[in-house]
Amino acid sequence: MARLFVASRKAAIEAGLTKIEAFIGKDNKIAQSYYERMDFETCRHTDTGVCKAWTSEEN
């Protein structure tokens, strides 16, 4: 899965995007950990989930 995100991150940078957000169910600790390993940071919480964001350092 990490290779998929590497490709997604590269495509985002090439497209000029500066941010990717992921909304994850609040009880899905495995997915939350995955996104944290991919350098996503928590940006907000809702009643049902957590939003994590990756921000490009290249733009």
N, C-alpha and C positions, 0 to 999 in steps of 0.2 A: 504493500500500500504506500509506503514512503516514496517509491519510484513514481507512482501516479501523482503524488503531490508535487514532486520535483518538476515533472512535466507541466502540471497546472501552474505552478509558480512561474516557470519560465515563460509560458504562454501569456500569463497576466502581465509580466514585466514587458514583454515584447509588444503587447497591446497598449501599454502606457497606463495600466491600472496600478493603483497604489495600495489597494486594500482588498482582501478576500474575507468574507464573514461566513461563519458556520453556526447554525442554530442546532443545538444538541439537546435531547431530552434530559431533564434534570436528574433522572435516575440512571442515565447511561454513563457510568463512570469510566468504562473502557474507552468509549469514543472521546470523552473529555480528555483523558490521558493521552490518547493518540494525537489530538490537535495540539495539546501542550508540547508534545515532543516535536511537532512540526513548527514550533515557534509561534503558535497562536496564543493570544492573551485574552483573558475574560474581559469583555467590555460591558456586559449587562446581564441581568438575571430577570426571568419572568416567573410566573407561577408554575409554568410547565417546562421551562428549559433554561439553557445557558447559551449566550451568544459569545463566541470567541472570534477574534479577528487577527489576521496576519497583515502586517503593514510592510510594504516594500521599503528597503533602505536605499534602493537604487533610483528612486524617483523623487 
